Amino acid sequence: MNTRVNLFLYGTLKRKHYNYTRFGLHDPLNGKYVCDATAFDIGMSAEGGLPRAFRNKGTKVVGEVYEVNSLPLLATLIRMEYGADYEVMDTEVVTNDGPVTCLMFVTRRHLAGAAKDDKLIEDF
């Protein structure tokens, strides 16, 4: 089965972060980095020391688009994120070449008073 899914990744799954290598995102057999992108109406919190994206009008998250072609890798990422209280949502992100539709992991919890600080977004 040939699966190709665009994922919008931020935080510890981006290049140069520990989960990027841990989960094999660097392996060309699993997929490839496509480009940097921005998701709008998504906020970011560093609750618990980890980046948590959530739906939030007027804010944005900078991340990376990956084309994943490994069903086992996709299943592993979904299990990991679901276990951390995330869900998968479709989102349209903006790249230098225009909009791209991706899957994205967002927290299921309501983050009252979550930070809208651009520095937090850049840190992850």
N, C-alpha and C positions, 0 to 999 in steps of 0.2 A: 504494500500500500504506500503510495507516494503522497505524503501529507505536507502541505506548505501553509504555514500560519504566520501572519505578521503579529509579533508581540511588541508592545511598547513597554520597555523595561526602564526602571529607575532604581536608585538606591544601590543595594549590595549586589544586584544582578548586572549592573553596568560593567563595561570594561574597566580594568584596573581595580576592581573590588573583589573581595574574597569569594563570593558565591558565583561569580562569572566563571572562574576556573573550577571550583568545586562541582558544579553541575554540568560541566563540559560545554559551555557556550562557546569556548574558544576552539572547539573541534569542528573543522569544516564538514565532517560527516553529519553533524547535528543541525547545522544551519550556518547562517552568516549574518554579520553586522551589516545593516543597510545604510543607516544614516542617523544623525542626531535629529531630534524632533521635539516639539512642544505640544503638550496637551493642555487645553484651556478648560476652565471651569472645574479644575481639579486642584485641591489644596494639598499641602504636605505638613505632616507633623512628625516630630522626632520622639513621640511618646515611647517610653521604654528603651530609648537609645537606638531604635530602629526607624527607618523611614516608613511612614504610613500615608498612602495617598487616599484621598476621600473626595467625594463630590462636593464642590464648593464654587458657587458663582463668583466670577471676577478674579479668580486666581489661576495660576498656571504652574505646571511642572515640566522641567526640562529633562529629557531622557534620551533613550536610543531605541531605534526600530531594529528588530531582528527578524529575519525570515527563518523560522524553525521548520525543519523537514524531518524531524525525528519524533515519531509518536511516543516512544518511551520517555524521551526528554520532556516533552510537553506534559505527559501524565505525571512525571516526577515533580515538575514545577507546580502543577495544579495541586497535587497532594500536599506539598510543602506549604503553599500559600493558604490553602483551605485550613490546614492545621494551625496556622497563625491567625485565623479569623478573617481571611480575605475572601473575596469572591471575584469572579471574572466578569468583566463587562466589555462590550464593544465600545470603542471610542474612535473618533477621527482626530488624528494628530496632524500638525502642520510641519512640513519639511521645506527645505530650500526648493524642492521640485514640485511642491503643492501638497494637497491633503492626501493622507493615507489612512485607511481603516485598519485598526489593530485591535487585538485583545489586550486588556490591561487588568492587573490585579489591584483592587481597591479594598479598603477595610470595610467590614460590615458594621463596625461599631460607630456610633455617633461620637465625634470628637468635639465636645463642647469647648469653645474657646481655643481651638487649635491655632497654632501659629500661622501667620501669613507672611512670615519673614523670608525675603528672597535669599538671605544668607543660608537659611536652613535648606532651601531647595538646592543651592549651589554646593553645599556640603555633601550632599548625597548624589 
